[in-house]
Amino acid sequence: MGWFKRLREGIQTRQKKEVPEGLWHQCKACNKTTTTKDFKDNLWVCKNCGLHDRIGSDDYFELLFDGNYTPLFDHIVSKDILKFTDLKPYTERLTEAVEKTGLDDAMSVAVGKVHKHDLVIACMDFEFIGGSMGSVVGEKIALAVDHCIAHKMPLMIISKSGGARMMEAAYSLMQMAKTSAKLVQLSRAGLPYLSFLTDPTTGGVTASFAMLGDVNFSEPGALIGFAGPRVVKETLKIKKLPAGFQTAEATLENGFLDFIVHRHELKNKIGDLLYLYSHRDVLADD
């Protein structure tokens, strides 16, 4: 009794309780559903199909560093030098991105230890205007290189970007040359640069610092290329692209990556690389 009540419009059941928002996660690749807690505990990787979901800079810092780490260059923010407006003013887009993400821009930098080895990590955030590369991204990479040289530390950049930030026009494109030149300084100082490509790494980022690492490596299934698949299809006037086109696996097969690493093994792999670089003189003698 009490489960149904008759109304003029018909019979209605008692209203069900709403499921709390954010309790469940459904994989966008295989549609497998799991609790958000289990998904997070598995480092945002689907247990069913292995899809590596996109995560932010804070997540990577927590995953990779040995506990404590120190943020660097958080005071740098973008300015609308060109007074750019498309569907809305660039200043409005920046304000919305800051409020949405809690970040200052699409690049965050931190220094800490990975398996007791010093490392500076510069990590891009796709949630901030598509991880687009503007003047702040370029400046933070430049300052990260300067910090590495001054303190004799290796650098790692985690790329996750749709490419150059069109709202900054030529100022954005200049960052390709700027970051490449700074990485030459790092190389001449004899310091390693690890380039880690995640989903997606495209545009001017791929055409500059993302492919200039002493070691270039990626997460499984990441989209890697210059132009995205849609642009390639429209440019070449083809209906269907080859299977696996622009995936990390295809990039590895064609010689543009050194290896692909599962997120569960990422910290250990980086620790191994840092150990090898720190002992390279001894290993070379052997």
C-alpha atoms as an extended CHARMM CRD file, in Angstrom:
* protein
*
       286  EXT
         1         1  MET       CA              0.0000000000        0.0000000000        0.0000000000  PROA      1               0.0000000000
         2         2  GLY       CA              1.1500000000        3.5060000000       -0.6770000000  PROA      2               0.0000000000
         3         3  TRP       CA              3.3370000000        2.6980000000       -3.6780000000  PROA      3               0.0000000000
         4         4  PHE       CA              0.8230000000        4.0220000000       -6.1900000000  PROA      4               0.0000000000
         5         5  LYS       CA             -1.6460000000        6.8620000000       -6.2700000000  PROA      5               0.0000000000
         6         6  ARG       CA             -4.3510000000        7.3690000000       -8.8430000000  PROA      6               0.0000000000
         7         7  LEU       CA             -4.5060000000       10.7530000000      -10.5400000000  PROA      7               0.0000000000
         8         8  ARG       CA             -6.6940000000       12.0090000000      -13.3770000000  PROA      8               0.0000000000
         9         9  GLU       CA             -3.7440000000       11.7680000000      -15.7470000000  PROA      9               0.0000000000
        10        10  GLY       CA             -3.1530000000        8.1320000000      -14.8440000000  PROA      10              0.0000000000
        11        11  ILE       CA             -1.1280000000        6.1150000000      -12.3410000000  PROA      11              0.0000000000
        12        12  GLN       CA              2.1560000000        7.4640000000      -11.0150000000  PROA      12              0.0000000000
        13        13  THR       CA              4.7990000000        5.6150000000       -9.0580000000  PROA      13              0.0000000000
        14        14  ARG       CA              6.4960000000        7.1610000000       -6.0730000000  PROA      14              0.0000000000
        15        15  GLN       CA              9.3590000000        9.4430000000       -7.2040000000  PROA      15              0.0000000000
        16        16  LYS       CA             12.7470000000        7.7140000000       -7.1790000000  PROA      16              0.0000000000
        17        17  LYS       CA             15.6760000000        9.1680000000       -5.3120000000  PROA      17              0.0000000000
        18        18  GLU       CA             18.2150000000       10.9120000000       -7.5300000000  PROA      18              0.0000000000
        19        19  VAL       CA             21.6720000000        9.3290000000       -7.8410000000  PROA      19              0.0000000000
        20        20  PRO       CA             24.3250000000       11.8010000000       -6.6150000000  PROA      20              0.0000000000
        21        21  GLU       CA             26.0680000000       13.5010000000       -9.5160000000  PROA      21              0.0000000000
        22        22  GLY       CA             29.6100000000       12.3170000000      -10.1480000000  PROA      22              0.0000000000
        23        23  LEU       CA             29.1850000000        8.9490000000       -8.4090000000  PROA      23              0.0000000000
        24        24  TRP       CA             29.5850000000        6.9210000000      -11.6030000000  PROA      24              0.0000000000
        25        25  HSD       CA             31.9260000000        7.0750000000      -14.5850000000  PROA      25              0.0000000000
        26        26  GLN       CA             31.1580000000        5.6340000000      -18.0240000000  PROA      26              0.0000000000
        27        27  CYS       CA             34.0710000000        4.9510000000      -20.3620000000  PROA      27              0.0000000000
        28        28  LYS       CA             33.6790000000        6.8890000000      -23.6180000000  PROA      28              0.0000000000
        29        29  ALA       CA             35.3610000000        4.0680000000      -25.5650000000  PROA      29              0.0000000000
        30        30  CYS       CA             33.7190000000        0.8480000000      -24.3190000000  PROA      30              0.0000000000
        31        31  ASN       CA             30.7920000000        2.3290000000      -22.3120000000  PROA      31              0.0000000000
        32        32  LYS       CA             31.7540000000        0.2670000000      -19.2660000000  PROA      32              0.0000000000
        33        33  THR       CA             30.4390000000        1.8750000000      -16.0720000000  PROA      33              0.0000000000
        34        34  THR       CA             32.3630000000        1.9700000000      -12.8180000000  PROA      34              0.0000000000
        35        35  THR       CA             32.3570000000        4.1170000000       -9.7180000000  PROA      35              0.0000000000
        36        36  THR       CA             34.2560000000        7.3730000000      -10.0070000000  PROA      36              0.0000000000
        37        37  LYS       CA             36.2940000000        6.3620000000       -6.9470000000  PROA      37              0.0000000000
        38        38  ASP       CA             37.4440000000        3.0980000000       -8.5720000000  PROA      38              0.0000000000
        39        39  PHE       CA             38.2140000000        4.9630000000      -11.7930000000  PROA      39              0.0000000000
        40        40  LYS       CA             40.3390000000        7.5030000000       -9.9030000000  PROA      40              0.0000000000
        41        41  ASP       CA             42.0600000000        4.7660000000       -7.8830000000  PROA      41              0.0000000000
        42        42  ASN       CA             43.0110000000        3.1480000000      -11.2070000000  PROA      42              0.0000000000
        43        43  LEU       CA             44.6640000000        6.4450000000      -12.2520000000  PROA      43              0.0000000000
        44        44  TRP       CA             41.7920000000        7.4050000000      -14.5800000000  PROA      44              0.0000000000
        45        45  VAL       CA             42.3790000000        4.3510000000      -16.7810000000  PROA      45              0.0000000000
        46        46  CYS       CA             39.4770000000        2.1040000000      -17.8290000000  PROA      46              0.0000000000
        47        47  LYS       CA             39.9340000000       -1.3730000000      -16.3390000000  PROA      47              0.0000000000
        48        48  ASN       CA             37.9130000000       -2.9030000000      -19.1580000000  PROA      48              0.0000000000
        49        49  CYS       CA             39.5310000000       -1.4730000000      -22.3100000000  PROA      49              0.0000000000
        50        50  GLY       CA             42.5870000000        0.4030000000      -21.0200000000  PROA      50              0.0000000000
        51        51  LEU       CA             41.5410000000        3.8390000000      -22.2780000000  PROA      51              0.0000000000
        52        52  HSD       CA             43.6790000000        6.5380000000      -20.6630000000  PROA      52              0.0000000000
        53        53  ASP       CA             41.3200000000        9.3820000000      -19.8170000000  PROA      53              0.0000000000
        54        54  ARG       CA             42.6500000000       12.9330000000      -19.9150000000  PROA      54              0.0000000000
        55        55  ILE       CA             43.9330000000       14.2610000000      -16.6000000000  PROA      55              0.0000000000
        56        56  GLY       CA             45.3070000000       17.6390000000      -15.5570000000  PROA      56              0.0000000000
        57        57  SER       CA             48.6470000000       18.9740000000      -14.3960000000  PROA      57              0.0000000000
        58        58  ASP       CA             47.8400000000       18.5890000000      -10.6950000000  PROA      58              0.0000000000
        59        59  ASP       CA             46.9960000000       14.9290000000      -11.2900000000  PROA      59              0.0000000000
        60        60  TYR       CA             50.3070000000       14.3020000000      -13.0560000000  PROA      60              0.0000000000
        61        61  PHE       CA             52.2600000000       16.1350000000      -10.3460000000  PROA      61              0.0000000000
        62        62  GLU       CA             50.6050000000       14.0300000000       -7.6450000000  PROA      62              0.0000000000
        63        63  LEU       CA             51.2420000000       10.8580000000       -9.6420000000  PROA      63              0.0000000000
        64        64  LEU       CA             54.8950000000       11.4900000000      -10.4850000000  PROA      64              0.0000000000
        65        65  PHE       CA             56.5460000000       13.4510000000       -7.6940000000  PROA      65              0.0000000000
        66        66  ASP       CA             57.7240000000       11.8240000000       -4.4670000000  PROA      66              0.0000000000
        67        67  GLY       CA             55.2290000000       13.5980000000       -2.2380000000  PROA      67              0.0000000000
        68        68  ASN       CA             56.1050000000       17.2790000000       -1.9910000000  PROA      68              0.0000000000
        69        69  TYR       CA             56.7270000000       19.5070000000       -4.9870000000  PROA      69              0.0000000000
        70        70  THR       CA             57.0280000000       23.2520000000       -5.5180000000  PROA      70              0.0000000000
        71        71  PRO       CA             54.9870000000       25.1400000000       -8.1450000000  PROA      71              0.0000000000
        72        72  LEU       CA             56.9560000000       27.6010000000      -10.2770000000  PROA      72              0.0000000000
        73        73  PHE       CA             56.0030000000       30.7340000000      -12.2420000000  PROA      73              0.0000000000
        74        74  ASP       CA             52.3250000000       30.7770000000      -11.2270000000  PROA      74              0.0000000000
        75        75  HSD       CA             52.2880000000       34.5700000000      -11.3500000000  PROA      75              0.0000000000
        76        76  ILE       CA             52.3950000000       34.7340000000      -15.1660000000  PROA      76              0.0000000000
        77        77  VAL       CA             49.0390000000       35.3180000000      -16.8980000000  PROA      77              0.0000000000
        78        78  SER       CA             47.9220000000       36.0320000000      -20.4630000000  PROA      78              0.0000000000
        79        79  LYS       CA             47.0170000000       39.5040000000      -21.7250000000  PROA      79              0.0000000000
        80        80  ASP       CA             44.9070000000       40.5000000000      -24.6820000000  PROA      80              0.0000000000
        81        81  ILE       CA             47.5500000000       42.5210000000      -26.5000000000  PROA      81              0.0000000000
        82        82  LEU       CA             45.6990000000       42.3770000000      -29.8390000000  PROA      82              0.0000000000
        83        83  LYS       CA             42.2500000000       43.2100000000      -28.3910000000  PROA      83              0.0000000000
        84        84  PHE       CA             41.0480000000       40.0700000000      -30.1530000000  PROA      84              0.0000000000
        85        85  THR       CA             37.3540000000       39.2540000000      -30.5520000000  PROA      85              0.0000000000
        86        86  ASP       CA             35.6900000000       36.4020000000      -32.3930000000  PROA      86              0.0000000000
        87        87  LEU       CA             32.3870000000       35.1450000000      -30.9730000000  PROA      87              0.0000000000
        88        88  LYS       CA             33.4400000000       36.8250000000      -27.7150000000  PROA      88              0.0000000000
        89        89  PRO       CA             36.3860000000       38.9350000000      -26.5200000000  PROA      89              0.0000000000
        90        90  TYR       CA             39.6000000000       37.0840000000      -25.6800000000  PROA      90              0.0000000000
        91        91  THR       CA             39.5750000000       38.6820000000      -22.2250000000  PROA      91              0.0000000000
        92        92  GLU       CA             36.2110000000       37.0570000000      -21.5860000000  PROA      92              0.0000000000
        93        93  ARG       CA             37.5190000000       33.6650000000      -22.7040000000  PROA      93              0.0000000000
        94        94  LEU       CA             40.4890000000       34.0010000000      -20.3550000000  PROA      94              0.0000000000
        95        95  THR       CA             38.2550000000       34.9250000000      -17.4190000000  PROA      95              0.0000000000
        96        96  GLU       CA             35.9420000000       31.9770000000      -18.1010000000  PROA      96              0.0000000000
        97        97  ALA       CA             38.8850000000       29.5680000000      -18.4090000000  PROA      97              0.0000000000
        98        98  VAL       CA             40.3870000000       30.7340000000      -15.1090000000  PROA      98              0.0000000000
        99        99  GLU       CA             37.0450000000       30.3950000000      -13.3150000000  PROA      99              0.0000000000
       100       100  LYS       CA             36.3490000000       26.9720000000      -14.8510000000  PROA      100             0.0000000000
       101       101  THR       CA             39.7470000000       25.3870000000      -14.2100000000  PROA      101             0.0000000000
       102       102  GLY       CA             41.2770000000       27.3320000000      -11.3180000000  PROA      102             0.0000000000
       103       103  LEU       CA             44.4290000000       27.6120000000      -13.4440000000  PROA      103             0.0000000000
       104       104  ASP       CA             46.2870000000       30.7120000000      -14.6010000000  PROA      104             0.0000000000
       105       105  ASP       CA             46.9300000000       29.3610000000      -18.1040000000  PROA      105             0.0000000000
       106       106  ALA       CA             47.3760000000       26.1680000000      -20.1400000000  PROA      106             0.0000000000
       107       107  MET       CA             50.8210000000       25.3780000000      -18.6790000000  PROA      107             0.0000000000
       108       108  SER       CA             51.7940000000       24.6200000000      -15.0820000000  PROA      108             0.0000000000
       109       109  VAL       CA             55.3660000000       24.0740000000      -13.9030000000  PROA      109             0.0000000000
       110       110  ALA       CA             56.6320000000       22.3750000000      -10.7450000000  PROA      110             0.0000000000
       111       111  VAL       CA             59.9060000000       21.0540000000       -9.3700000000  PROA      111             0.0000000000
       112       112  GLY       CA             60.3910000000       18.0550000000       -7.1180000000  PROA      112             0.0000000000
       113       113  LYS       CA             61.8900000000       14.5810000000       -7.0030000000  PROA      113             0.0000000000
       114       114  VAL       CA             60.9340000000       11.4270000000       -8.9060000000  PROA      114             0.0000000000
       115       115  HSD       CA             62.4080000000        8.3540000000       -7.2440000000  PROA      115             0.0000000000
       116       116  LYS       CA             64.8060000000       10.7290000000       -5.4520000000  PROA      116             0.0000000000
       117       117  HSD       CA             65.9860000000       12.3400000000       -8.6960000000  PROA      117             0.0000000000
       118       118  ASP       CA             65.4580000000       16.0800000000       -9.2210000000  PROA      118             0.0000000000
       119       119  LEU       CA             63.0980000000       16.9480000000      -12.0640000000  PROA      119             0.0000000000
       120       120  VAL       CA             61.2860000000       20.0230000000      -13.3930000000  PROA      120             0.0000000000
       121       121  ILE       CA             57.9500000000       19.1340000000      -14.9920000000  PROA      121             0.0000000000
       122       122  ALA       CA             56.0500000000       21.5330000000      -17.2560000000  PROA      122             0.0000000000
       123       123  CYS       CA             52.5610000000       20.1390000000      -17.8760000000  PROA      123             0.0000000000
       124       124  MET       CA             49.8330000000       21.3790000000      -20.2080000000  PROA      124             0.0000000000
       125       125  ASP       CA             46.1320000000       21.4490000000      -19.3010000000  PROA      125             0.0000000000
       126       126  PHE       CA             43.6480000000       20.7840000000      -22.1090000000  PROA      126             0.0000000000
       127       127  GLU       CA             40.7700000000       22.2080000000      -20.0870000000  PROA      127             0.0000000000
       128       128  PHE       CA             42.2770000000       25.6940000000      -20.3890000000  PROA      128             0.0000000000
       129       129  ILE       CA             41.2190000000       26.8310000000      -23.8840000000  PROA      129             0.0000000000
       130       130  GLY       CA             42.0810000000       23.4510000000      -25.3890000000  PROA      130             0.0000000000
       131       131  GLY       CA             45.6040000000       23.4770000000      -23.9720000000  PROA      131             0.0000000000
       132       132  SER       CA             46.4280000000       26.0600000000      -26.6170000000  PROA      132             0.0000000000
       133       133  MET       CA             49.9510000000       27.4540000000      -26.7980000000  PROA      133             0.0000000000
       134       134  GLY       CA             50.0770000000       31.1900000000      -26.2090000000  PROA      134             0.0000000000
       135       135  SER       CA             52.7980000000       33.5240000000      -25.0010000000  PROA      135             0.0000000000
       136       136  VAL       CA             52.4400000000       32.3540000000      -21.3860000000  PROA      136             0.0000000000
       137       137  VAL       CA             53.0370000000       28.7230000000      -22.3540000000  PROA      137             0.0000000000
       138       138  GLY       CA             56.1790000000       29.6950000000      -24.2220000000  PROA      138             0.0000000000
       139       139  GLU       CA             57.4220000000       31.9180000000      -21.4100000000  PROA      139             0.0000000000
       140       140  LYS       CA             56.8910000000       29.2500000000      -18.7760000000  PROA      140             0.0000000000
       141       141  ILE       CA             58.8670000000       26.7340000000      -20.8320000000  PROA      141             0.0000000000
       142       142  ALA       CA             61.6420000000       29.2940000000      -21.2670000000  PROA      142             0.0000000000
       143       143  LEU       CA             61.7510000000       29.9840000000      -17.5360000000  PROA      143             0.0000000000
       144       144  ALA       CA             61.6490000000       26.2400000000      -16.7850000000  PROA      144             0.0000000000
       145       145  VAL       CA             64.7070000000       25.7630000000      -19.0050000000  PROA      145             0.0000000000
       146       146  ASP       CA             66.5000000000       28.6260000000      -17.2170000000  PROA      146             0.0000000000
       147       147  HSD       CA             65.6720000000       27.0360000000      -13.8500000000  PROA      147             0.0000000000
       148       148  CYS       CA             67.0010000000       23.6690000000      -15.0320000000  PROA      148             0.0000000000
       149       149  ILE       CA             70.2690000000       25.1870000000      -16.2570000000  PROA      149             0.0000000000
       150       150  ALA       CA             70.7490000000       27.2290000000      -13.0880000000  PROA      150             0.0000000000
       151       151  HSD       CA             70.1550000000       24.2210000000      -10.8280000000  PROA      151             0.0000000000
       152       152  LYS       CA             71.5130000000       21.5030000000      -13.1570000000  PROA      152             0.0000000000
       153       153  MET       CA             68.2330000000       19.6040000000      -13.3770000000  PROA      153             0.0000000000
       154       154  PRO       CA             66.5810000000       17.6570000000      -16.2040000000  PROA      154             0.0000000000
       155       155  LEU       CA             63.3210000000       18.8650000000      -17.7630000000  PROA      155             0.0000000000
       156       156  MET       CA             60.1650000000       16.9930000000      -18.6720000000  PROA      156             0.0000000000
       157       157  ILE       CA             57.3040000000       18.5240000000      -20.6640000000  PROA      157             0.0000000000
       158       158  ILE       CA             53.9000000000       16.8450000000      -20.7210000000  PROA      158             0.0000000000
       159       159  SER       CA             52.1250000000       17.9390000000      -23.8930000000  PROA      159             0.0000000000
       160       160  LYS       CA             48.3310000000       17.9980000000      -24.2020000000  PROA      160             0.0000000000
       161       161  SER       CA             47.2490000000       20.6200000000      -26.7070000000  PROA      161             0.0000000000
       162       162  GLY       CA             45.0990000000       21.5360000000      -29.6570000000  PROA      162             0.0000000000
       163       163  GLY       CA             47.9230000000       23.6980000000      -30.9900000000  PROA      163             0.0000000000
       164       164  ALA       CA             48.6350000000       27.4130000000      -31.2210000000  PROA      164             0.0000000000
       165       165  ARG       CA             46.2350000000       29.8700000000      -29.5640000000  PROA      165             0.0000000000
       166       166  MET       CA             44.6260000000       31.7170000000      -32.4530000000  PROA      166             0.0000000000
       167       167  MET       CA             43.5660000000       34.6390000000      -30.2340000000  PROA      167             0.0000000000
       168       168  GLU       CA             47.2300000000       35.5950000000      -29.9270000000  PROA      168             0.0000000000
       169       169  ALA       CA             47.9720000000       35.1980000000      -33.6620000000  PROA      169             0.0000000000
       170       170  ALA       CA             51.6830000000       35.6820000000      -34.4650000000  PROA      170             0.0000000000
       171       171  TYR       CA             52.5660000000       35.9660000000      -30.7710000000  PROA      171             0.0000000000
       172       172  SER       CA             51.4610000000       32.3540000000      -30.4090000000  PROA      172             0.0000000000
       173       173  LEU       CA             53.3810000000       31.1400000000      -33.4670000000  PROA      173             0.0000000000
       174       174  MET       CA             56.5280000000       32.8330000000      -32.1590000000  PROA      174             0.0000000000
       175       175  GLN       CA             56.4850000000       30.4160000000      -29.2260000000  PROA      175             0.0000000000
       176       176  MET       CA             57.4310000000       27.5660000000      -31.5590000000  PROA      176             0.0000000000
       177       177  ALA       CA             60.7790000000       29.1840000000      -32.3040000000  PROA      177             0.0000000000
       178       178  LYS       CA             61.2160000000       30.4700000000      -28.7560000000  PROA      178             0.0000000000
       179       179  THR       CA             60.7290000000       27.0970000000      -27.0690000000  PROA      179             0.0000000000
       180       180  SER       CA             62.8910000000       25.3030000000      -29.6320000000  PROA      180             0.0000000000
       181       181  ALA       CA             65.7180000000       27.7830000000      -29.0750000000  PROA      181             0.0000000000
       182       182  LYS       CA             65.4930000000       27.4040000000      -25.2970000000  PROA      182             0.0000000000
       183       183  LEU       CA             65.6900000000       23.6210000000      -25.6050000000  PROA      183             0.0000000000
       184       184  VAL       CA             68.8990000000       24.0260000000      -27.5940000000  PROA      184             0.0000000000
       185       185  GLN       CA             70.3180000000       25.8870000000      -24.5740000000  PROA      185             0.0000000000
       186       186  LEU       CA             69.2520000000       23.0130000000      -22.3270000000  PROA      186             0.0000000000
       187       187  SER       CA             70.9730000000       20.5130000000      -24.6410000000  PROA      187             0.0000000000
       188       188  ARG       CA             74.1840000000       22.5500000000      -24.7420000000  PROA      188             0.0000000000
       189       189  ALA       CA             74.1720000000       22.5510000000      -20.9480000000  PROA      189             0.0000000000
       190       190  GLY       CA             74.2130000000       18.7420000000      -21.1010000000  PROA      190             0.0000000000
       191       191  LEU       CA             70.8310000000       18.3670000000      -19.3970000000  PROA      191             0.0000000000
       192       192  PRO       CA             68.2210000000       15.7860000000      -20.4460000000  PROA      192             0.0000000000
       193       193  TYR       CA             64.8410000000       16.7340000000      -21.8810000000  PROA      193             0.0000000000
       194       194  LEU       CA             62.0410000000       14.1600000000      -21.6570000000  PROA      194             0.0000000000
       195       195  SER       CA             59.0360000000       14.8180000000      -23.8990000000  PROA      195             0.0000000000
       196       196  PHE       CA             55.8550000000       13.0250000000      -22.8870000000  PROA      196             0.0000000000
       197       197  LEU       CA             52.9790000000       13.2410000000      -25.3850000000  PROA      197             0.0000000000
       198       198  THR       CA             49.4130000000       12.6980000000      -24.1750000000  PROA      198             0.0000000000
       199       199  ASP       CA             45.9760000000       12.9060000000      -25.7530000000  PROA      199             0.0000000000
       200       200  PRO       CA             45.8380000000       15.0550000000      -27.8240000000  PROA      200             0.0000000000
       201       201  THR       CA             49.1720000000       16.5150000000      -28.9580000000  PROA      201             0.0000000000
       202       202  THR       CA             48.6350000000       18.4590000000      -32.1520000000  PROA      202             0.0000000000
       203       203  GLY       CA             49.3990000000       21.6260000000      -34.1030000000  PROA      203             0.0000000000
       204       204  GLY       CA             52.2770000000       23.9290000000      -33.2840000000  PROA      204             0.0000000000
       205       205  VAL       CA             53.0850000000       21.9990000000      -30.1200000000  PROA      205             0.0000000000
       206       206  THR       CA             53.7990000000       18.8540000000      -32.1380000000  PROA      206             0.0000000000
       207       207  ALA       CA             55.7310000000       20.9740000000      -34.6310000000  PROA      207             0.0000000000
       208       208  SER       CA             58.0030000000       22.3620000000      -31.9050000000  PROA      208             0.0000000000
       209       209  PHE       CA             58.9000000000       21.2510000000      -28.3960000000  PROA      209             0.0000000000
       210       210  ALA       CA             56.8080000000       18.0460000000      -28.2310000000  PROA      210             0.0000000000
       211       211  MET       CA             59.0020000000       16.2760000000      -30.7980000000  PROA      211             0.0000000000
       212       212  LEU       CA             62.3690000000       17.6350000000      -29.6630000000  PROA      212             0.0000000000
       213       213  GLY       CA             62.9880000000       15.4340000000      -26.6290000000  PROA      213             0.0000000000
       214       214  ASP       CA             66.0920000000       13.4060000000      -26.0080000000  PROA      214             0.0000000000
       215       215  VAL       CA             63.4010000000       10.7950000000      -25.3810000000  PROA      215             0.0000000000
       216       216  ASN       CA             59.9360000000       11.1150000000      -26.9200000000  PROA      216             0.0000000000
       217       217  PHE       CA             57.2920000000        8.8390000000      -25.4160000000  PROA      217             0.0000000000
       218       218  SER       CA             53.5380000000        8.6700000000      -25.0380000000  PROA      218             0.0000000000
       219       219  GLU       CA             50.5240000000        7.2030000000      -23.3020000000  PROA      219             0.0000000000
       220       220  PRO       CA             48.6070000000        4.4360000000      -25.1380000000  PROA      220             0.0000000000
       221       221  GLY       CA             46.0550000000        5.5680000000      -27.6970000000  PROA      221             0.0000000000
       222       222  ALA       CA             46.9830000000        9.2540000000      -27.6140000000  PROA      222             0.0000000000
       223       223  LEU       CA             46.1330000000       11.3450000000      -30.6660000000  PROA      223             0.0000000000
       224       224  ILE       CA             49.4070000000       12.7120000000      -32.0630000000  PROA      224             0.0000000000
       225       225  GLY       CA             49.7180000000       14.7510000000      -35.2360000000  PROA      225             0.0000000000
       226       226  PHE       CA             49.9550000000       18.2150000000      -36.7280000000  PROA      226             0.0000000000
       227       227  ALA       CA             46.4360000000       18.6980000000      -38.0930000000  PROA      227             0.0000000000
       228       228  GLY       CA             43.5550000000       16.8000000000      -36.5090000000  PROA      228             0.0000000000
       229       229  PRO       CA             41.7920000000       13.9210000000      -38.3210000000  PROA      229             0.0000000000
       230       230  ARG       CA             38.8360000000       16.0870000000      -39.3790000000  PROA      230             0.0000000000
       231       231  VAL       CA             41.1090000000       18.6900000000      -40.9920000000  PROA      231             0.0000000000
       232       232  VAL       CA             43.1580000000       15.9840000000      -42.7330000000  PROA      232             0.0000000000
       233       233  LYS       CA             40.0090000000       14.3850000000      -44.1760000000  PROA      233             0.0000000000
       234       234  GLU       CA             38.6700000000       17.7060000000      -45.4350000000  PROA      234             0.0000000000
       235       235  THR       CA             42.0300000000       18.7420000000      -46.8980000000  PROA      235             0.0000000000
       236       236  LEU       CA             42.6730000000       15.4440000000      -48.6910000000  PROA      236             0.0000000000
       237       237  LYS       CA             39.0110000000       15.0110000000      -49.6620000000  PROA      237             0.0000000000
       238       238  ILE       CA             38.8520000000       11.4260000000      -48.4070000000  PROA      238             0.0000000000
       239       239  LYS       CA             35.9430000000        9.7350000000      -46.6880000000  PROA      239             0.0000000000
       240       240  LYS       CA             37.8140000000        7.4130000000      -44.3600000000  PROA      240             0.0000000000
       241       241  LEU       CA             41.2480000000        7.5680000000      -42.7700000000  PROA      241             0.0000000000
       242       242  PRO       CA             43.3740000000        4.4240000000      -42.2270000000  PROA      242             0.0000000000
       243       243  ALA       CA             42.6890000000        2.4890000000      -39.0280000000  PROA      243             0.0000000000
       244       244  GLY       CA             44.7430000000        3.8130000000      -36.1360000000  PROA      244             0.0000000000
       245       245  PHE       CA             45.6650000000        6.9750000000      -38.0280000000  PROA      245             0.0000000000
       246       246  GLN       CA             47.5550000000        9.4740000000      -35.8150000000  PROA      246             0.0000000000
       247       247  THR       CA             47.4830000000        7.2450000000      -32.7370000000  PROA      247             0.0000000000
       248       248  ALA       CA             50.4940000000        6.8560000000      -30.4840000000  PROA      248             0.0000000000
       249       249  GLU       CA             50.8570000000        3.3000000000      -31.7620000000  PROA      249             0.0000000000
       250       250  ALA       CA             51.0690000000        4.4390000000      -35.3970000000  PROA      250             0.0000000000
       251       251  THR       CA             53.4870000000        7.2120000000      -34.4260000000  PROA      251             0.0000000000
       252       252  LEU       CA             55.6970000000        4.6450000000      -32.6790000000  PROA      252             0.0000000000
       253       253  GLU       CA             55.5650000000        2.3020000000      -35.6610000000  PROA      253             0.0000000000
       254       254  ASN       CA             56.7130000000        5.1210000000      -37.9460000000  PROA      254             0.0000000000
       255       255  GLY       CA             59.6780000000        5.9670000000      -35.7410000000  PROA      255             0.0000000000
       256       256  PHE       CA             58.5710000000        9.2370000000      -34.1520000000  PROA      256             0.0000000000
       257       257  LEU       CA             58.2930000000        7.8440000000      -30.6130000000  PROA      257             0.0000000000
       258       258  ASP       CA             60.7810000000        5.8550000000      -28.5570000000  PROA      258             0.0000000000
       259       259  PHE       CA             58.1760000000        3.9350000000      -26.5760000000  PROA      259             0.0000000000
       260       260  ILE       CA             54.6320000000        3.9470000000      -25.1920000000  PROA      260             0.0000000000
       261       261  VAL       CA             54.0930000000        3.6100000000      -21.4510000000  PROA      261             0.0000000000
       262       262  HSD       CA             51.0000000000        2.7060000000      -19.4300000000  PROA      262             0.0000000000
       263       263  ARG       CA             50.1120000000        5.2610000000      -16.7700000000  PROA      263             0.0000000000
       264       264  HSD       CA             50.6350000000        2.6590000000      -14.0440000000  PROA      264             0.0000000000
       265       265  GLU       CA             54.2680000000        2.2950000000      -15.1390000000  PROA      265             0.0000000000
       266       266  LEU       CA             54.9170000000        5.9580000000      -15.8980000000  PROA      266             0.0000000000
       267       267  LYS       CA             56.6650000000        6.9850000000      -12.6820000000  PROA      267             0.0000000000
       268       268  ASN       CA             58.9490000000        3.9440000000      -12.6690000000  PROA      268             0.0000000000
       269       269  LYS       CA             59.8550000000        4.4720000000      -16.3150000000  PROA      269             0.0000000000
       270       270  ILE       CA             60.7470000000        8.1220000000      -15.7070000000  PROA      270             0.0000000000
       271       271  GLY       CA             62.7420000000        7.1070000000      -12.6380000000  PROA      271             0.0000000000
       272       272  ASP       CA             64.6900000000        4.6140000000      -14.7710000000  PROA      272             0.0000000000
       273       273  LEU       CA             65.4350000000        7.2730000000      -17.3950000000  PROA      273             0.0000000000
       274       274  LEU       CA             66.6170000000        9.7660000000      -14.7710000000  PROA      274             0.0000000000
       275       275  TYR       CA             68.8560000000        7.1060000000      -13.2100000000  PROA      275             0.0000000000
       276       276  LEU       CA             70.4000000000        6.2700000000      -16.5730000000  PROA      276             0.0000000000
       277       277  TYR       CA             71.0540000000        9.9120000000      -17.3930000000  PROA      277             0.0000000000
       278       278  SER       CA             72.5230000000       10.6220000000      -13.9570000000  PROA      278             0.0000000000
       279       279  HSD       CA             74.9130000000        7.6500000000      -14.3570000000  PROA      279             0.0000000000
       280       280  ARG       CA             75.6230000000        7.9630000000      -18.0720000000  PROA      280             0.0000000000
       281       281  ASP       CA             79.3330000000        8.6750000000      -17.6090000000  PROA      281             0.0000000000
       282       282  VAL       CA             79.7820000000        5.5720000000      -15.4580000000  PROA      282             0.0000000000
       283       283  LEU       CA             77.7080000000        3.4250000000      -17.8170000000  PROA      283             0.0000000000
       284       284  ALA       CA             79.6680000000        4.7070000000      -20.8270000000  PROA      284             0.0000000000
       285       285  ASP       CA             82.9610000000        3.6650000000      -19.1630000000  PROA      285             0.0000000000
       286       286  ASP       CA             81.5700000000        0.2050000000      -18.5230000000  PROA      286             0.0000000000
